[in-house]
Amino acid sequence: MLFTDIRGLPSAARKLLVLSMANNLGAGLIMPFLVVYVHEVNGLPVTVATTALAVVSAGVLVGAPLAGWLADRHGAEVTAATHLVVQAVGLVGYATASTPAHFLVSAAVIGVGVGGTAAWNTMLARAAPKDMHSVLFGLNFAASNLSIGLGGLVGAAVVAVASPATFRALYVADAVSCALVALVVMVGLRRNRSSRPEAAREPSADKEKLSYAILLRHPAFLGVLAMSGVLFCVTYAQFESGFPVYVTTNTALDSAGLGVLFAVNTGCVLASQMLLHSTLKRLRHTRSVAVAAGLWAVSWALVLATALAGGAAGQFVLLLGAVAVFAVAETFYAAGMPTLVNALAPEDARGRFNAAYSMSMSFGFVVGPLAAGAFLGGAADGWFLAAICLVCVCVAAAFAVTSRWLRPATPTSVPEPDEPAPVGAPTRQPEEA
């Protein structure tokens, strides 16, 4: 069924999936090695690397709204390609950096480039009919995880602290992958210009007044954004920051065991995408997000339960269960939330809606690590995890009860119908890419 649905996707959607894999393969080459590169290779304090990661997130908060505005005005393809080139420039900056200032400036440039994810999601949404969005976004998430994992394996086999050139070569390789993907996107733009949606092709008087004020006319979407930011703060951001701190300070696992847990998480993401594919297709978007939030609550509860485990073996089993459940939650969320965002977005404002969603994610990644740093590492560890569980339960309940009033928005240039269809209704439309 999964491979049948992949073959059933429009060719433009399949091409975007391949390009996404190529781009994330390059990202995987460098993702695990920034701290080693900054601290051990360049001899700079660890805080330079951690600050650079925060600066990247701050850069996304600048790049995402710019990408959304450009996508609605000039087209998502041009915007995505431009941001990829900007990201490539920042990566070359990393490859040549040797001072804190150089690293932080490069991080800011990379962040602005990464903000182009808003344009990429817009391209994905326009590349397939609406009733295939959950399949497409879910596949994009799984393919990205696979590529990042493979890239990490290749990078680990290549780099050597004694040879700084190996690290710099990986950053250059990632920059080249960004540039090549940008080139392919631009070529595809020229070849498929006639297939782009009317809202993206034809000039309009409204194009002169493109503004994010349109979001204020969609309070349901603003509520989704708020819950998305909160959920990212207590899930993905904590998994990358708070989870390693808690595991290494409150359990018997060391850094090697932590690496095993992250590898298991990646494997479970891929497995759950294949095993749950039919379920993800049938489930309403809001319910997918509600299930994801509920599963995340279970995952953090399993982490909290390690405090009651009798020994290292019991803790390891609980943590394996936690990262596996976390992976299943990621799969539900990846299929549900981007689909919901694009179901609520008017066609002529799709770029700005996706940009706002990207900003909510970045907000979570900025606030989450700060919260982990403030509350973990002391007597409050257990209370912090309990609070995270409670937040996930509350978000799950919120999405479970709001599916009736969340409705897809209509284009701002077209009068609204009297009875809009509910989010997730099987409304097939002509292929848009």
N, C-alpha and C positions, 0 to 999 in steps of 0.2 A: 504493500500500500504506500509506503514512504517513497519508494523509487518511482512508483506510478505517478504520485503527486509531483515529484521533481520533474519528470518528463512532461507533465501537464502544465507546468509553469510557462509563461511566455518566454521566448528566447531572451528578451532583454533582462528579465528577472534572473534567469540562469547565468547570464554573463555577469551581472552584478554580484552574484554569489561567488563566482570564480574570482572576480577582481577583489572582493572583500577578503577571500582566503589569501590571495597573493599579498595584499597589504598587511594583513595580520601575521603572516609568516615572517615578514620583516620586523614587525613589532615584537614578536616572540624572541627574535635573535637577541634583543637588548634588554627586554623587560626585567629579568632577574638580576642584572649585573650593575645597576647604576651605583649602588653603595660601594661595591668592590672597585669599580672604575674610579670613582671620585676619591675614595679614602685610601685604598691600597695601591692603586696605580699612580694617581696624581699626588698622593700624600696630603690631601686636604681633610679637614675635620668631617666626621660623619654628618654633622648638622648641615653641611653644605648640600649633601645629597637629599636629606629629608626636606630641607627648605626648597630645593629645586622641585621636588614632587608637589609641594604645596603651591609653588609658583605656577606649575603646569595647570593645576586645577583652577587657579585664579585666572590664568590666560584663557581657559575654556569659557569662563564667565564673560570674557570680552569677545572671544571669537564666535561663540554660539549665536548671540543676537545679531551680530554682523552677518553671519552665514544665513540665518533665517531671512533677514531683510534682502540680501542679495539673491537668494534662491527665488523669492517671490517676484523680484524685479527683473532679474536677468536670466533666471533658469537655474535649476539645481545642479545641472551638469557643469556649467561654467564655475559655479560657486565651489562645488566639491573639488574640482581640479585645481582651482586657485588655492584652496586651503591645503591641499596635499603638497603643493609646491612650497607654501609657507612652512609646513611641517618639515619638509626636506631640508630647507635652509636652517631651521633650528637644529636638526640632527647633525648636519655638517658642523654647526657650531659646537655641539657636544664633542664631536670627533677631534676638533682642534683646540678645545678648551684646556686651560691649565690653571686658571685663577677662579676664585669664587664668583667674581663679577661676571666673567665670561660664561660660566655655567648657568647662573641665574638669568642672564639675558637670553641665553639659548633656550632655557626652560620656558620663559615667557613666550618666545616665538613659537615653540612647539605647542604650547597650550592654545594659542590663537589658531594654529593649524588644526589641532584636534577638535576644536569647536566646529569644524566643518562636518562633523558627524550628523549635525542637524540636516545638512543638505543631502547627505548619503541616505538617511532615513526617508527623506522626501522623494529621492529617486526610487527607492525600493517601493514606497507606497504607490507611486505612479506607474510602476513597471508591471503591476498585476491587478486583476479585478479585486474588489474589496473583500469578496468572500474567500480569497486566497491569501489575505494578508497574514493571518495567524500562522499559516504554513510557511510563508516566505520569511517572516521575522524570526520564527523559531529555527528554521534552517540556517539563517544568517548567524544566529547566536551560536548554534552548534558548530558550524563551519569555522567561525572565528576562534572558538575555544580549541578546536582541533589544530588550526594553523598556529596559534600561539604556543600550544604545547609542543608541536613539531619544531617550531623555531627555537624554543628554549632548549630542546635536546641538541639541535645543531650548534647553537651558541655555546652550550656547555662543553661540547666536544672540541670547539675551536679555540676558546679563550685560554690564556695563561697569564697569570699575574706577572710572571717574569718577562713577558713579551707584551708591552703596552700596545704595540702595533696591532695585535689581534683584536683588542677591544675597539680601537679606532676603526679598524676595518669593518667590524659589525655595525657600527653607527653609520658608516658610509654606505654599507649594503642596505640598511633600512632606508636611508635617504634616497638611494637609487630606486628601491621598490616603490616608494611614494611617488617619485617623479615618473616612473614608467606607468603606474596605474593612472596618474593624472593625464598622461599622454593618451592612453587608451580611452579614457572617459571623454576627452576632447574629440578624438577621432569619431567615437560613437555618437557624440553630439551632432557633428556635421552630417553623419550618414542618416541619423534618425530624427532630424529636426522636424520633419513633417508629421512625425508620429507623436510629438509632445502634446499635452493637453492644451486646449484653446486658452485656458487661463494663463498658461506659462508662455504661449507663443505670441499672442496678440497684445499690442499696447492698449492701455486703458487709462482713462483720466484718473482712475483710482491709483494707478501706479505712481503718480506724483505725490500721493498722500499716504504712502505705505507707512504704517505705524503699528507699534505694539499695543496701542490703545484698543485695538480690536479684541484683545484678550479680555478686557474689562467687560465686554458685552457677552461673555460666555462664562458665567459664574460656576457652572458645573465643571468646566475645564480647569478653572482656577482651583477648585477643590481637589481635582485629580492631581494637579501639579503639587499642591501642598502635601498630599498624602504620599506622592511619589518621592518628594524630597526627604520626608521623614523616614520612609521605608528604606531608602538608600543609606541614610545616616546610620540606621541600626542593623543593616544587613551587609551589603557589599563593602561599605567603608569599614565596618567592624571586622569583617572577615579578613581584610588586608592589613588592619592595624591592631585592633583589640584582641582578636583571636590568637595571633602568634604570641602576644604579650601574656595573655592568660595561660595559654598552654605551657609555655616555657617557664613560667613562674609559679604555677599552681599544680602542675602535674609532673610525672616522672619523665615525660618525653623531652628529648633534646632537639636541636635544629634538624638533625637527620630524620627523626620521626615526623617532624613538622613537614618536611619535604614529601614524605610518603603520603601524609594526609592530603596535601594539595594535589598530588598526582592522582589519588583516589577520587577526589572531587572532580577533576577534569574528566576522568574516565566515566564517572557516573553521569555527568552532563551529557556526554555522547550517547551512553546507553539509554538514558531516560528519554532522550529525543526520539530514538528509534522505537522504544517500547510503548511510549505514551502518545505517539503521533496521532492515532485515530481519536483518542480522547481529546487532545488539544484542538483538533479540528472541530469537534462538536460543541465544545464548551464555550459559553458566552464569555466575552472578554473580561467583564467585571468579575465573573466567577473564577476565571483563571487567576486573576490577581488576588482574589480573596483566598483561594487555595494556596497560592504561593506564600502569602503572608502567614497563614495558619501553619504551613509546613516550616517556615522560618522560626516561628515560635517553638515548635517541637525541637528543631535543631539546636536552638540556644538552650532549651531545657535539658537536652542531653549533655551539652557542654557543662552546664551547671551541676548536673548529676555526678560529674567526675569527682566532686568534693566528697561524695559518699562512697565512692568505689574503694574496694579493699586494697588494691595494689596497682602496679604499673599495667598489668595485663588487662584488668578491668577498665582502667582509664582509657587504654588504647582502643578497646572494643567500643566503648561509649563514643569516643571521638571519631572512630570510623563511621559509626552510625550517624553522628552529627553531620559530618561532611557529605555523606551520601544523601541524607534528607535535604541538606542545604542545596545540593546539586539539583534534586528534583524540583525544589522550589524555584531555583533559577530558570529551569526549563518552562515551568508554568508562567512565570513572570515575563520571560522573553517573548513568549507567544501572545500573552494577553495585553501587557501595558502599551507597547508601541502600536499595536492594532487598535486599542482603545483611543489613544492619542490621535491617530489618523482618521478614525471614525468620527471623532468630534470636530476635526479640523475642516473648515471650509476649503475648497480646492484652491482658491486664489490667496489663501493665507496659510497654506500647508507648511511652507518653510518656516514661518514665524512660530507656528504651533510646535513644530518639531524642535525649533531652537529653544523655546521655553522649556520643553521637556528636558533637553540637554542641560540647560542651566539648573534645573531642579536636581539632576543627577550630580552635577558638579558641586552644588550647594551641600549635598549629602556627603560628598567626599572631602569637603573642606571641614565641615562641622564634626563629622564622625571621628576622625583621628584626634581632633582636639578634645572631644568628650572622653575618648579612650585614655588619652594621656592624663586627663584630670582625675579620672575615677579608678583606673586600674593600677595595679601594683601595690595595693595596700589592703586595709581591712574592708574596703567598700566593694571589692571585686564581685562577691556574690550578689550584693544588692544591685550592682550595675547590670549584671546579666539578667537578673529577675526583672528589672525595669525594661530591658530590651525585649524580653518575652512578652511583657504586658503591652508594650507599644505595638508589637506585631499582631497580637490578638485584637487590639482595638482597630487597627487598620483593616484586618481581615473582616471584622464585623461591619465596618463602614462600607467596604466594597460589596459585601453580601447583601446589604439592605438598600443600596443606591442604584441597582441596575435598572429599576423601573423609571427613574427620573433622569438618568444619563441618556441623552439623545444625540445623534450625529448632527452636527451643524451643517447648514447649507451655505453655498458660496455667497460672499457678501454682495455680489453684484446681481444675485438672482433672488426673487421673492421667496420667502419660506413657504413650504407646502403646509396645508392645514393639519395633516396628520403624518408627521415624520415617522419612519420605521424605527423600531428600537435598535439599539446597538447590537450588532451580531446577527441581525436578520439577513438571510441569504439573498442579497440583492446583487445580481451579477450585472456588470456594466462592460461596455466595450473596452478592449485592451488599450492602455494609455501609453504604452512604450514599446 
